[in-house]
Amino acid sequence: MLKKVFSGILAGLLISIGGAVFLSCTDKVVGSVAFTIGLLAVCYYGANLYTGRIGYLFDKHDKEGITDLIFGLIGNLIATVCCGLLLGPMKGEAAVALCESKLTQAPLEMVLRAAFCGILVYVAVNLFRDKKTPLGILIGIPVFILSGFEHSIADAFYFAAAGEFSGKAIVFILLVLLGNSLGALVFDRLLYLAGLKK
């Protein structure tokens, strides 16, 4: 159990570094490309990132698979909140502006933006895992960021860096988690039904 949590903490730390770089860049294109260091490192190390693994729930839907996801998510959130609090004094102003715009979205919009992010993260991880190429990460991650899609783990870092722990922020993260999960799971099933996945 502790290994799963620590693997999740490692993944959350790596995503937080990507988020910190994004907050530091005035050019969104440069920031979105630099953010890919987070998911690249997660994939190469095999760290337990919730958004990178939820799409495979139907492959491993036993008790162990579900506990992997839950403990990984706990680790992801521990790391992103801690990193956000530590880096908040340096990144807080940019994080506050970003989070204020996120909280103006309607709930359905949050879920839809998150679902499309879930699809792109699934594609990125799946291409890395099955086709042994990082191109899905190097292209797919900037695409989701520039499209304004929502990534729950990165958003947890941004909200912590902004010092935003309101009920509205917590609901936002929960809705984005839901959307990320739905997007990845639906896309996984579409691949299966199309005969493109065994």
N, C-alpha and C positions, 0 to 999 in steps of 0.2 A: 504493500500500500504506500509506504513512504517513498519508494523508488518512483512510483507513478506520480506522486505529488511533486517530487523534486524534478522529475522530467518535465512536468507541467510548469514548474517555476523557471526552469531553464528556457522553455519556449516563451513564456511570458516576458522574461528578461530580454530575449532577442527581439521580440516584437516591440518592446518598449524602446529599445535602441533605434529601431527603424522609425518609430513614432517621434522620438526626440530629434532625429535627423530631419524628418519631414517638417516639424515645427520650426527648425532652424533655417529652413530654406525659404527665401522670398519668392523664388520661382517654383511654382507647383509641379512643373514637369520634372525639374531636377530633383525636387523633394520626393516625388512619387517613385522615380527610378532608384534613388538612394534608399528608400524604404525597403526595397526588395532584399537588402542584406538580412533583414529579419527572417523572412520565410526561406531564403536560400540556406541560411545556417540551420534553421529548424529541420529542414529536409535532409541536409547532409549529416547532421548529428542524430536524426531520428527522434527528436524531442517531441513530447506529447502536447501538441497544439490542438485544442478542441475543434477549431474551424477546419483544420487539416485532416481530422479523423472522423468527424460526425458523418460524413458522406458514406463511410464504409460500415455503418451500423448494421445494414442488412447482411453484410458478409460475415460479421462476427457479432451476432445479436444475443449471445449468451451472457451469463452473469459477469464473466470476466471482461467481456467487451464493453459492457455498460459501466462497470466500475472503472475501467481505464478512462473512459470519457469523463466520468464524474470527478475522479481524483485529478485528472489532467486539467479540467476546467478550474477546480479549486486552486491548483498550483498556478495556472495562468493568471487568475484574478489576484492572488496573493502578490505575485511578482509585479504585475502592472500597477496595482495600487501603490505598492511600496516604491517602485521606480518613479511613479508620478509624483508622489509626495517628496521624494528626494530631489527630483529635477524641477519641481514646481517653481522654486525661487528663480531658476534660470529660464524656464520655458513658460512660466505662468501666463504672461500677457498674450502670447500667441495661442496658448491653449484655451484661455477664456474666450477669445474672439471666435475660435473654432467651435467650441462647445455651445456658445450662445446661438450660433446659427443652426446647430444640430437640433437644439431643443425647440425650434420654431416649427419643425415638421409635424404633420398630422400622424397619428399612430399607424394608419394604413401605409402611409408613405415610408415610415421607418421600416416596417416589415418588408415592403417591396424592395426598397434600396438594399436592405440586408440580404434578401433572397438572391438578388442578382450578384451580390458580393459572394455569397455562399457558392453559387455556380462557378464563378471565376476562380475562387480559391480551390474548389474541388478539381477543376480542369488543370490548374497549375500543379497541384500536388500529384494528380493522377498521371500527367505527362512525365513528371519527374520520376515517379515510382515505376510506371509501366514502360515508358519509352526512353528512360534514362537521359532526359534532356531538361536543362534548366530554362529553356525558352518560354515555357508556360508561365514560369515565375517572373522572368525578366520582362515579359510583355503583359501578362494577365494582371499582375499586381498594380502596375501603373495605370492600366485601363480601369480597374475598379476604383482607384483613388480619384483619377481625373473625371470619372463619371459621377462622382459624388455618392457612390455606394458605401454602405456602412459595415464595418468589421467590428464585431463586439469586443474582441480582446484589445485591439488598438484603441477603440473608444473608451474602454475602461482606463487605459493609461492617460488619454487626453483629459478625461473628467477628473482623475486624481491630480494631474498636473495643474488643472484649473482650480482645484479645491472645491469642486462641485459635487456634493454628496447628497443632494436634495432627493426627495421622493420622486420628482419628475425625472431626474437623472437615472435613478435606479430602474424606473419603469422603462426608460429609453433602452438601457442595457438589456433588460429582459426581452423586450420586443425585438431588438437587434439579434440577440441570441436565437430567438425563435425563427426569425427570418433567415439567418445564416444556415440554421439547421434544415429548414424546409427547402431552401434553394439547393443545397448539396444533396439532400436525400432524393428530391424529385429528379434532379439531373442524373443521379446514379441509376435510378429506376428506368429513366428514359433510355440510357445507354443499354441497360439490360433488355428492355422490351424491343429495342431496335436490333438486338442481336450483336451489339458491339462490345458486350461484356459478358463473360461466362459466369 
